[in-house]
Amino acid sequence: MPLTVVSFKHISQILGVTDSLGLNREWVEIPLSPQSPGAVRRLTNGKLEIVVDADQPFEEWLLSLPTRIQLAQGA
């Protein structure tokens, strides 16, 4: 079943990942509307935008998030 909204629980889990990577929460944007496909990208203002994938199971997507963040940062 596709994800229709990013809940506070989802955001908390995403921030747990970004915290573990040492990212400042002030520099992370998480839209409340998931999209297909999801994305992790650096915005022109320097912030990291994390868009949850609407079609992929959230837990599966979350496991891939550290790699996606590293790729967006050019690591």
Helices and strands as residue ranges (DSSP letters): H 8-20, G 25-27, E 28-29, E 39-42, E 48-51, H 58-72
